[in-house]
Amino acid sequence: MNRLAFFSILVFFFLASCVPTQRFKEVSDKSNQLEEERDRLMSENEKLTVENTEMKAGKARVEEERQRFVEDSIKLYNALEFLRKENDKLARRYEDLSSSHDALLQGNARETTRLLNQLQAAQEDLQKKEERLRALDQTVSSERQDITRLRAELEARNAKLNELENILFRKDSAVNALKESVSKALLGFEGQGLTVQMKNGKVYVSLDEKLLFRSGSTSVDPKGVQALQKLSKVLESNRDVNIMIEGHTDDVPFTKGASIKDNWDLSVMRATSVVRILLEGSSIDAARLTAAGHGEFMPVDPSKTTEARTKNRRTEIILTPKLDELLKILESN
């Protein structure tokens, strides 16, 4: 049984005892939708990365083909020039033989026959070379058309690749700017259980338990509320960012209570408490936020020490830029 199934069963039993069946179905449907949206975005991000790599590889292949066609065209052109010179020589030879023929018409019959044979052979040779020349002309023309077509395809792919690279660059720049804004807003809390860092094109705001919650509690302490309110101001002005709030606990079993059954419950309830504070009194669209709980199953330090468990009791706010522009480009193809 995977984590999601286990979590779903726990939520089922919890909600079955606390809320009406209709409310449970709404929450379950919303959870499934959010999971599907997350998986879809991750799949699309991987697809974009693969397609970007494939386009770069395709660009290199087209460039190699273009270079080969250019080299072949040069060779064909040189061959064409050689045949033209040979054609000129044969034409002059033909003229010479014609002159000799005219001069010897009244001469020796045998010599005349020999010259006629030479003339006929020269004419046949000239005809063959002219036919070959025409064939080479057609080949060169076809090769030039292929080069023109390939060059157009290469330019179109380069333009599309440049457009994708520009969008990715703008996205990375926006993420850097977002990190700077978040770090600046939360400057007074860094070193007090709060860190801000950028990984995999996302901004991670990690808050230790000591900054937000008392042990076993889901109510955010005043100092934590203050930090979250400052963060919400930054998120209000960055509308193209999705927000994931993840609750994490240590591996010490939670003592069951009336409303909290275990570490799964605790991590989820803490995440939703953070969501409510971010939304309260702000203009953040609630559709941008997702709350999730991982219990003790995603530790930053798997050691069984007090220090490791302290690190693992945390709440992470993950800020991810939307990829609408990239999706539109891919859909246009």
Residue pairs with C-beta under 8 A, 6 or more apart in sequence:
1 9
3 294
3 297
4 35
6 264
7 264
7 293
8 28
8 31
10 261
10 262
10 264
10 265
11 27
11 28
11 31
11 268
12 24
12 28
13 261
14 261
14 265
15 23
15 24
15 27
16 24
18 259
19 27
34 290
37 290
38 244
38 290
41 242
41 320
41 323
44 323
44 327
45 323
47 330
48 164
48 323
48 326
48 330
51 330
52 161
52 164
52 168
55 157
55 160
55 161
55 164
56 161
58 157
59 154
59 157
59 158
59 161
62 150
62 153
62 154
62 157
63 154
65 150
66 147
66 150
66 151
66 154
69 143
69 146
69 147
69 150
70 147
72 143
73 140
73 143
73 144
73 147
76 136
76 139
76 140
76 143
77 140
79 136
80 133
80 136
80 137
80 140
83 129
83 132
83 133
83 136
84 133
86 129
87 126
87 129
87 130
87 133
90 122
90 125
90 126
90 129
91 126
93 122
94 119
94 122
94 123
94 126
97 115
97 118
97 119
97 122
98 119
100 115
101 112
101 115
101 116
101 119
104 111
104 112
104 115
105 112
160 329
160 333
163 329
164 326
164 329
167 325
167 326
167 329
168 326
171 201
171 321
171 323
172 201
174 240
174 321
175 198
175 201
175 202
175 203
175 321
176 198
178 203
178 234
178 238
178 241
178 319
178 321
179 196
179 197
179 198
179 203
181 234
181 237
181 238
182 196
182 203
182 205
182 231
182 234
182 319
183 190
183 196
185 230
185 231
185 233
185 234
186 194
186 196
186 205
186 227
186 230
186 231
189 211
189 227
189 230
190 196
192 211
193 207
193 208
193 209
193 210
193 211
194 205
194 206
194 207
194 208
194 211
194 227
195 204
195 205
195 206
196 203
196 204
196 205
196 206
197 203
197 204
197 206
198 204
201 320
201 321
202 318
202 319
202 320
202 321
203 318
203 319
204 316
204 317
204 318
204 319
205 231
205 316
205 317
205 318
205 319
206 314
206 315
206 316
206 317
207 224
207 227
207 314
207 315
207 316
207 317
208 310
208 311
208 313
208 314
209 215
209 310
209 313
209 314
209 315
210 310
211 221
211 223
211 224
211 227
212 220
212 221
212 224
212 270
212 274
212 315
213 219
213 220
213 221
213 224
213 270
214 221
216 254
216 255
216 260
216 266
218 260
218 266
218 269
218 270
218 273
219 273
220 228
220 273
220 274
220 277
225 277
228 274
228 277
228 278
229 277
229 281
231 278
231 317
232 277
232 278
232 279
232 281
232 282
232 284
233 282
235 241
235 243
235 278
235 282
235 284
235 319
236 282
236 283
236 284
238 319
239 285
239 288
240 321
240 322
240 324
241 288
241 319
241 320
241 321
241 322
242 288
242 290
242 319
242 320
242 321
242 322
243 278
243 284
243 288
243 289
243 290
243 317
243 318
243 319
243 320
244 289
244 290
244 292
244 317
244 318
244 320
245 271
245 272
245 274
245 275
245 278
245 289
245 290
245 291
245 292
245 315
245 316
245 317
245 318
246 267
246 271
246 292
246 293
246 294
246 298
246 315
246 316
246 317
246 318
247 266
247 267
247 268
247 269
247 270
247 271
247 274
247 291
247 292
247 293
247 294
247 315
248 267
248 293
248 294
248 295
248 296
248 298
248 299
248 312
248 313
248 314
248 315
248 316
249 263
249 266
249 267
249 295
249 296
249 312
249 313
250 263
250 296
250 299
250 308
250 309
250 310
250 312
250 313
251 263
251 296
251 299
251 304
251 309
251 312
252 296
252 309
253 262
253 263
254 260
254 261
254 262
254 263
254 265
254 266
256 262
259 265
260 266
260 269
262 295
263 295
263 296
264 293
264 295
265 293
266 293
266 295
267 293
267 294
267 295
268 291
268 292
268 293
269 293
270 293
270 315
271 291
271 292
271 293
271 315
272 291
274 291
274 315
274 317
275 289
275 291
278 284
278 289
279 286
279 289
296 312
299 308
299 311
299 312
300 311
300 312
300 314
301 307
301 308
301 311
301 312
302 308
